[in-house]
């Protein structure tokens, strides 16, 4: 009985030691890059998203994110509208892209977030290497942390099969998509 109570107390203390940080959209960029005609990379961003990071001191424990597909922006309205159709993201039927960690692996000074990544209704495990800054106090008393991440995925794994080919046989859009995240997250000052 005493051992059970001690174990429960330790678990509670460990759970309370973790802090939840909220992604700051004003200081975060969720971007992507896709090969176009095999000669150039077209870059874009998602402008609307939300997420959290859970840290125990300086150690990342968990991350979640929800991206609004309608917010896609590449700088060309016609292309953005096409990306929202069933040829690509099918924003009407799949309005969000979701990310939720299953576990965190530490590698030297960096972390690998192993997560369920859901896009177009397909969930696959994604390994996302991240670099996390040390938490700092901002001028308003909040605590901030920075996160940088970059990985690649195959769009066809998520049902994005648009595949117009040029005369040469080169695809109009490459299969490999690079994802790049530069984020800040905040924890409000204690009241």
Secondary structure, DSSP 8 states (H G I E B T S, - for coil): -HHHHHHHHHHHHHHHHEEEEEE-GGG-EEEEEEEETTTEEEEEEE--EEEEEEEETTEEEEEEEEEEGGGEE-S-HHHHHHHTSTTTT-TTT--EEEEEEEEEEEETTEEEEEEEEEETTEEEEEEEEEEE---EE-TTS-EEEEEEEEEEEEGGGGT-----B-TTS-BSEEEEEEEEEEEEEEE----
